[in-house]
Amino acid sequence: MCSNSNQPPLCWTAGLDMTSTLNFLPLPLVQSPRLSNLPGWSLKDGNAFLDKELKECSGHVFVDSVPEFCLPETELIDLSTVDVILISNYHCMMALPYITEHTGFTGTVYATEPTVQIGRLLMEELVNFIERVPKAQSASLWKNKDIQRLLPSPLKDAVEVSTWRRCYTMQEVNSALSKIQLVGYSQKIELFGAVQVTPLSSGYALGSSNWIIQSHYEKVSYVSGSSLLTTHPQPMDQASLKNSDVLVLTGLTQIPTANPDGMVGEFCSNLALTVRNGGNVLVPCYPSGVIYDLLECLYQYIDSAGLSSIPLYFISPVANSSLEFSQIFAEWLCHNKQSKVYLPEPPFPHAELIQTNKLKHYPSIHGDFSNDFRQPCVVFTGHPSLRFGDVVHFMELWGKSSLNTVIFTEPDFSYLEALAPYQPLAMKCIYCPIDTRLNFIQVSKLLKEVQPLHVVCPEQYTQPPPAQSHRMDLMIDCQPPAMSYRRAEVLALPFKRRYEKIEIMPELADSLVPMEIKPGISLATVSAVLHTKDNKHLLQPPPRPAQPTSGKKRKRVSDDVPDCKVLKPLLSGSIPVEQFVQTLEKVSRFRGRRGNSTRGSLSLAHYGPLAAGSGCCCLSLSPQCPVASAWSKVLLGDPGERKWTEEGPILPASTRSPERPLQTEEKAASTHRCDEWGRAGRPGQRRTRPCHSLALPRMTPCCQRGAKAPAECQDLQESMEGGDTGPSPLSQQP
């Protein structure tokens, strides 16, 4: 699954669909006369080329070629534009070499150490299985769309066969693994300053992870391949999934009706029944994962069942490494197994099985295994698809006897399709799928616990299985209903980034002087430079103006006296929009009559408490025009008695602001006064001086507003007052 939005594109999995290999014939380690003599299959028109590529066995048609794998979806997103790949578990990284080596991917891959090490073992085993049985024949004609639609099922139903590819090489595996950056549980990784990702224990396998992708204000949880059962990995971290805006849910159990504990019990009972009757047991499996739990169950079961003399064989090119890795990753195990390390004891009991020679491991059936092999026995080997690996040899060897049993424990493959090229088969087949991942009942409990705002999941999780349409309990039921998606469908997550976090430098923060406007609420004005880099925003102090250079001796920095301005009260609250717009319309009519520019800036100031009918409010609209520079509307106490001085307005005692001293009428009498058309002078003085309106920080002369005569000044006064004798719109508290 990929995410490609305004954020760095993320790819949350690199899984490889291996079910495509079921359409191919097995690769035997030694020449198989049965497989070599299978008849060819051709169309009714007698195409002579198809019978060389397709073989028929027991009513099924298979491709006689090296098995090929279905690659991840590449049509919806250009993988060369992906910045980050997050690996959930080692099964989800099997396609990584195809992505890193053949798509132009240049980003970073994040995974835990056990995921990388065990994933390396799985890919190494896969490459070894394919390369040690070379096959020169290559089939491609059947992939033609016109021919494929004429083929029998399941070949005609195969999807995107033109994109299927052969297995990668070890050189490509090593190159892909070199691009992985190791992370630990709960480690926070910054991605380009835009989001932060954190791996959490999912409880499914060694090092398996769920991922948290979050910004400062949004959180997305990606839950894939998780388990609430008590097995060998660390338990699932559920607490960190809480408060998620979106929870993407995938990788649920493929066998929702099968109880893992019941399947383990059935596995042991069928194994014991077979070996008691003198037969052999074949267990197709991966070299890591469920096999650890199976060996631990057999360790406790064989003695009580009287089977301590039955040998257990583990055959894989990476068998030794897998068993050793399971013992050294103690910090990634559950608490009970971690405590054994400090005793000291091996966390897994298969160490004791190896010491007592009850369990033996070999890289292949050649060499020492041929000398030590004895029957009846139990063999664990791969591959679970039965198309390559040592398991092919044992299927050919034991398939003709009804005493023998093959037990399928891996749920990734249909056991009926896996057995198809071996028919007719005499050996017994037991299907005991052990899938510890979340079922629908556990998912419902999990969603009630973490309570995400939205759930996103595949469409098949939102409806009962087709074969059991009456089972309403086999689907996700949550409120609000989950958002579902289909294959190759783009789904927009239901949230948008509305806020960004901005940091402020300490020296700039020290210069701020907050003013309390309400109990518990303080505001401060700031002038700063916004610096943005890698999606991180920082407020920095503005640069100081350059000092003028002259011939005089420069002052020392300590001699400069800082310019401290008196802080003025800040406006707060909501603005009555209608009254505000009406006032602006009146001003625009006056400005249109004077012929001034329509562009300008809006400035607000006030003196005294913001209460209706009291205080003083100034609304200044400064256009970019040399003729008209400002207009002001001043409301001071009684609207009919508007008085001001060069030092500020004359405030009534009830509206006095603590920041400005009260000016009395006697003090105002000795200062300049304005006459009725915009000039001011002292009493008895013949010449008058221009008055100043209440702009910031001083008043603007009336003559600068275009008033050249008393009549024009009267028009200007009427346009500003507009006959409004009520309180200023801005003086009303919310």
C-alpha positions, -999 to 999 in steps of 0.1 A, spaced: 0 0 0 13 34 -9 5 70 2 11 98 -23 -2 132 -13 13 166 -4 35 147 21 65 126 11 53 95 -7 54 65 15 53 28 6 41 7 35 49 -28 22 71 -45 -3 54 -79 -3 57 -105 -31 28 -125 -43 41 -160 -45 7 -176 -54 16 -171 -90 41 -200 -87 12 -224 -83 6 -221 -121 41 -237 -128 54 -273 -126 76 -282 -97 114 -281 -99 127 -315 -88 162 -319 -74 167 -350 -95 152 -360 -128 115 -370 -124 103 -394 -151 67 -386 -141 70 -349 -146 91 -352 -177 66 -374 -195 35 -353 -189 16 -346 -221 16 -312 -237 -16 -291 -239 -26 -271 -269 -56 -251 -282 -82 -267 -303 -67 -250 -334 -37 -272 -329 -11 -245 -320 22 -263 -321 40 -239 -298 18 -240 -267 23 -278 -261 59 -270 -255 51 -245 -228 20 -260 -212 17 -295 -196 -14 -313 -184 -16 -332 -152 -48 -348 -138 -70 -323 -155 -49 -292 -146 -27 -272 -170 7 -260 -158 34 -238 -173 66 -258 -179 91 -231 -171 110 -215 -142 85 -202 -117 77 -165 -119 64 -141 -93 38 -114 -93 53 -80 -86 38 -52 -65 14 -27 -82 34 -2 -103 8 14 -125 -8 38 -99 25 52 -86 59 57 -100 82 40 -75 111 62 -85 92 91 -68 87 71 -35 109 86 -7 104 60 20 94 23 23 83 10 57 87 -27 62 61 -44 85 76 -79 88 100 -101 69 72 -116 47 65 -81 35 100 -74 21 103 -103 -3 98 -80 -33 123 -54 -21 151 -63 -47 126 -58 -76 118 -23 -63 152 -10 -53 171 -25 -84 146 -21 -113 123 9 -107 147 38 -101 139 39 -64 165 61 -46 148 65 -12 153 50 22 139 17 36 132 14 73 129 -19 91 138 -35 125 170 -57 128 152 -91 131 131 -82 101 162 -75 80 181 -105 92 153 -131 89 141 -115 56 176 -120 43 174 -157 52 140 -161 34 153 -144 2 186 -164 3 166 -196 6 144 -186 -23 173 -178 -45 190 -210 -36 160 -231 -44 156 -216 -78 192 -214 -89 202 -249 -79 177 -264 -104 184 -245 -136 159 -247 -164 168 -235 -198 132 -234 -211 113 -202 -208 76 -198 -216 62 -165 -228 37 -173 -256 10 -182 -232 11 -147 -217 -4 -132 -249 -38 -117 -239 -55 -133 -269 -42 -167 -260 -45 -164 -222 -83 -158 -224 -86 -192 -242 -67 -211 -215 -84 -231 -188 -86 -218 -152 -67 -208 -132 -43 -196 -160 -69 -175 -178 -78 -158 -145 -43 -148 -136 -38 -111 -133 -11 -90 -149 9 -120 -162 30 -97 -184 45 -82 -153 55 -116 -138 93 -119 -133 118 -146 -125 135 -146 -91 162 -121 -83 199 -129 -76 219 -127 -44 237 -97 -58 204 -79 -61 194 -91 -26 226 -77 -10 222 -44 -29 186 -40 -17 195 -48 19 222 -22 19 195 5 14 178 -4 47 181 17 78 176 -2 110 151 12 136 139 1 170 105 -1 186 91 34 196 120 51 178 108 84 162 121 91 127 117 125 111 109 124 74 119 157 57 104 177 86 69 169 73 59 138 92 73 115 119 71 77 117 74 53 146 75 15 146 55 -4 172 55 -41 181 27 -60 163 31 -93 181 31 -114 149 67 -123 143 103 -114 154 107 -77 147 73 -73 131 60 -37 133 29 -15 130 37 20 120 25 54 133 27 82 107 20 116 123 25 153 120 21 178 148 -17 177 145 -26 145 125 -20 109 132 -23 78 109 -18 43 122 -9 14 98 -18 -20 113 -6 -50 93 1 -85 104 -6 -82 141 -14 -107 167 -29 -106 202 -20 -142 210 8 -151 234 36 -165 212 74 -159 210 75 -122 198 69 -92 219 32 -85 226 13 -61 204 16 -24 214 -21 -12 215 -18 19 236 2 38 211 -26 34 185 -50 55 204 -62 89 193 -56 81 156 -73 102 130 -71 73 105 -63 36 112 -54 16 81 -61 -20 88 -48 -49 66 -30 -83 70 -58 -100 90 -59 -138 93 -66 -157 61 -84 -185 81 -108 -166 104 -127 -198 114 -95 -217 124 -84 -214 160 -45 -215 161 -45 -234 194 -68 -260 180 -47 -263 148 -16 -269 169 -33 -297 188 -46 -313 156 -10 -310 141 5 -329 170 -22 -356 171 -19 -364 133 19 -364 136 18 -389 164 -8 -411 146 14 -413 115 47 -421 131 31 -447 154 19 -465 122 54 -465 108 48 -436 84 68 -403 78 55 -368 83 64 -340 59 58 -304 70 62 -278 42 72 -245 60 92 -213 60 126 -214 77 113 -189 104 81 -180 122 56 -208 130 83 -234 129 97 -221 162 63 -226 179 58 -260 163 92 -272 176 84 -259 211 51 -278 211 67 -310 199 93 -306 227 66 -308 252 45 -334 234 69 -361 222 79 -373 256 43 -375 269 33 -393 237 62 -417 238 78 -404 206 112 -393 220 130 -417 197 114 -402 165 140 -380 148 131 -344 137 149 -331 106 150 -294 96 163 -291 60 170 -257 45 200 -238 31 195 -213 61 184 -238 88 214 -233 110 213 -195 107 175 -194 115 178 -214 146 208 -193 159 191 -160 151 160 -170 171 183 -174 202 202 -141 199 173 -117 194 163 -118 230 152 -82 233 126 -88 206 110 -118 224 82 -119 248 89 -113 285 90 -150 295 116 -158 269 136 -126 277 138 -136 314 154 -170 304 184 -151 289 195 -138 323 194 -173 340 212 -181 316 191 -204 294 183 -205 257 149 -187 250 137 -215 228 137 -252 237 149 -263 203 184 -257 216 179 -286 239 165 -307 211 196 -301 191 219 -309 220 201 -342 226 202 -350 188 164 -352 187 165 -323 162 190 -322 134 193 -295 107 209 -298 72 214 -274 43 200 -299 18 193 -336 13 228 -342 0 258 -349 21 254 -357 58 216 -360 56 219 -391 34 241 -408 60 220 -398 91 185 -403 75 163 -429 92 126 -436 92 100 -431 105 107 -394 109 94 -359 108 108 -335 81 104 -297 82 115 -282 48 104 -257 22 90 -244 1 53 -243 12 41 -239 -24 55 -274 -32 70 -259 -64 107 -258 -55 130 -268 -27 137 -301 -10 100 -306 -4 96 -316 -40 119 -345 -36 100 -358 -5 67 -354 -23 80 -376 -51 96 -400 -26 67 -405 -1 37 -396 -22 31 -432 -33 26 -446 2 -6 -442 23 14 -445 55 30 -411 50 13 -378 57 19 -342 45 7 -316 70 1 -280 57 6 -254 84 12 -222 62 -20 -204 52 -5 -185 23 -12 -212 -3 -42 -234 -12 -32 -269 -3 -54 -283 -31 -37 -262 -57 -3 -270 -42 -10 -308 -45 -24 -306 -81 8 -315 -100 14 -345 -77 -19 -362 -84 -27 -390 -82 -14 -390 -46 -16 -419 -21 -2 -402 10 -26 -386 34 -30 -348 34 -38 -328 65 -47 -291 65 -39 -274 98 -33 -238 90 -18 -219 119 -24 -182 114 -19 -161 145 -29 -128 129 -59 -109 141 -94 -123 134 -126 -103 132 -135 -107 168 -101 -95 179 -103 -66 155 -136 -54 170 -122 -54 204 -91 -36 192 -111 -9 175 -132 -3 206 -100 0 226 -81 25 204 -112 43 190 -98 58 158 -119 85 140 -118 66 107 -110 30 97 -97 21 62 -95 -15 51 -98 -37 20 -133 -43 7 -133 -80 15 -131 -72 52 -164 -53 51 -185 -82 39 -189 -119 47 -169 -144 27 -187 -155 -5 -188 -191 7 -203 -181 41 -226 -152 33 -246 -158 64 -216 -153 87 -220 -116 96 -194 -121 123 -167 -126 97 -165 -89 88 -155 -56 103 -182 -39 122 -173 -5 136 -188 30 139 -185 50 118 -185 24 91 -151 15 77 -139 31 44 -131 3 20 -109 1 -11 -104 -22 -40 -73 -33 -59 -58 -4 -79 -82 21 -63 -70 55 -50 -86 65 -17 -84 100 -2 -79 98 36 -106 119 54 -85 146 69 -66 177 58 -36 194 74 -50 227 88 -22 238 111 16 240 110 39 242 140 63 273 141 92 275 165 105 308 178 141 316 186 150 322 223 163 357 218 131 367 200 109 351 227 128 371 253 118 403 236 81 396 236 59 414 263 26 396 266 -4 417 277 -34 401 294 -66 408 275 -88 384 295 -82 364 326 -58 337 316 -53 349 280 -24 371 270 -13 384 236 19 399 223 28 415 190 58 402 171 79 414 142 101 386 129 114 368 98 99 334 89 126 309 79 114 277 63 135 247 54 127 210 52 91 217 62 103 232 95 93 268 103 113 292 125 107 327 136 139 347 137 146 383 149 144 408 121 178 421 108 189 454 123 191 483 99 225 491 86 243 518 105 250 549 83 287 553 76 303 587 81 336 602 90 327 604 126 339 579 151 316 549 154 298 544 187 303 513 207 275 489 208 271 495 245 267 532 238 236 526 217 205 532 237 177 508 227 146 524 212 119 514 237 84 521 225 54 524 248 33 493 244 -3 501 235 -33 480 244 -43 453 219 -76 449 203 -94 416 210 -128 401 204 -151 398 174 -160 426 150 -196 432 140 -191 427 103 -221 447 90 -212 479 109 -176 474 99 -185 472 62 -208 501 64 -181 523 78 -157 512 51 -183 520 24 -187 555 38 -150 560 36 -148 546 1 -175 571 -11 -155 599 2 -123 586 -13 -141 581 -46 -152 617 -45 -117 629 -39 -104 607 -66 -79 588 -45 -65 553 -51 -87 524 -40 -57 505 -26 -48 510 10 -40 495 44 -61 492 74 -48 501 109 -67 498 142 -59 513 176 -79 521 207 -76 539 240 -93 530 272 -116 500 278 -136 486 249 -171 493 260 -200 507 242 -202 545 245 -169 549 263 -132 549 254 -117 559 222 -113 539 189 -93 548 159 -98 532 124 -71 543 100 -72 534 63 -39 545 47 -39 544 9 -8 544 -13 -15 579 -25 5 611 -19 -27 632 -16 -48 614 10 -28 596 37 -52 587 64 -87 590 77 -98 587 113 -129 583 132 -126 592 169 -153 585 194 -145 600 228 -171 599 256 -201 619 243 -199 620 205 -208 656 205 -178 666 226 -148 653 207 -116 668 220 -80 659 214 -45 674 219 -11 667 204 -4 644 233 -35 624 227 -73 625 234 -89 640 264 -103 609 281 -132 610 307 -124 596 341 -146 566 335 -126 556 304 -91 564 315 -66 538 305 -37 530 329 -13 534 301 -21 571 295 -25 597 322 -57 616 325 -56 650 309 -78 676 326 -97 704 309 -72 729 325 -42 711 309 -61 709 276 -69 746 277 -32 754 275 -26 732 245 -35 735 209 -72 733 200 -88 726 166 -113 749 151 -143 737 131 -124 732 99 -92 716 109 -68 743 122 -56 747 158 -41 774 179 -38 787 214 -65 810 228 -59 845 216 -33 835 191 -40 849 156 -21 822 136 -33 787 138 -15 754 135 -27 723 118 -43 698 141 -36 661 141 -61 633 139 -58 602 161 -35 582 139 -5 562 151 16 575 167 7 612 161 -22 629 142 -21 637 105 -27 673 95 -60 680 79 -44 696 50 -28 663 41 -62 648 38 -71 670 10 -90 697 30 -79 730 15 -108 751 27 -133 751 56 -160 738 33 -139 709 22 -129 701 57 -166 701 66 -173 675 39 -144 655 52 -158 656 87 -193 646 76 -179 617 56 -160 604 86 -188 609 111 -216 598 87 -242 610 112 -232 580 134 -236 590 171 -234 554 185 -204 536 198 -177 524 175 -182 489 161 -148 479 173 -156 489 209 -180 460 215 -167 430 234 -177 395 222 
